[in-house]
Amino acid sequence: MHSRRRLRQFLIAVVSSLLMPAGIAAQVNSDVQITALGPIRDVVRNAVWATGSGNIGNNYIFTPTWTSEGVCLNISNTSSSTVGYGLQFFGTSDQSVKAYQGNQGKWTLLGPTAGIPLNGNALLGLAAGASLNYYAQVSGQARVAIVLTIGSGDAGTGTITMVEEQGGGGCGNITAGPVACPISAHIELAPAQTIQILAPVTGQAPYLCNLSFGSDQAPDAERNTIVVQNGTGATCSGGGGGLPYVNWQMALGPNAGETTFAEAIFAFVGAPLVGRYTATGFDLAGTGMCITNNSAVMTFEVNYTAAQF
């Protein structure tokens, strides 16, 4: 009896899967391993602007040729109409990680990128017969996933190719962002004070590279917080649509027996302390950056280096 019931359940499952519309499965990105050797590779050629296996909308995974490199990605629309798509670059330093779909927690968003206004948060448009170049820095990654999502598909086709480069010079008419942090300053943060360290610049993102702060005052009994926030206005308190955004903070408290607050140092190692994109991929280009001292009694001496591009 039980064997017949199991057989009947199995047959129902098989028939249901056969009757399921093909379009449902096609709406999910698939992982595509790029096995061709670099630095010049095809990502996908003459594929339809749709999502799923065999189409353009997929996760393209490759092993970088060099440990320090950038990727020039060319997207060509050979369709007869404009298409819309999202584009993101993710990386992992774990060489055992081979899958992206369903395994996103093992990957981190890469940047800075050039030519990608919102890095996947909004659709990028590409006119019929046009091509666009995108550039991303992907240094220090065991594997990179180029994630393409299709927003407004088309029955026509497109081709995507990539070239890896070691020099950091960008991609054709798109230049790489500077890796240096040329802005350096010292400020004094009074109790409950907010100071704007980078004013908003249209199209440019603020980066905080190094940060140190300390005080020669006796620590108070409360835990105090140093906050780095992005937004608009003199105190980075405006913006809307996800702004203002607290990008970094550190809670500070007294240690037993201390008469002064020890200096805390946070250094740029491989990536900025605060970069262009939030953990959810929100683009902070066009915002300012502020540092706030939430202590009611302590004054902090703050040193930092930053960049804006």
PyMOL commands that set and color helices and strands:
alter all, ss='L'
color gray80, all
select helices_A, chain A and resi 2-19+22-25+104-106
alter helices_A, ss='H'
color red, helices_A
select strands_A, chain A and resi 31-33+40-49+59-62+70-77+83-92+108-109+113-114+124-126+131-137+143-152+154-165+183-189+194-198+206-215+224-231+245-252+261-266+288-293+300-308
alter strands_A, ss='S'
color yellow, strands_A
deselect
rebuild
show_as cartoon
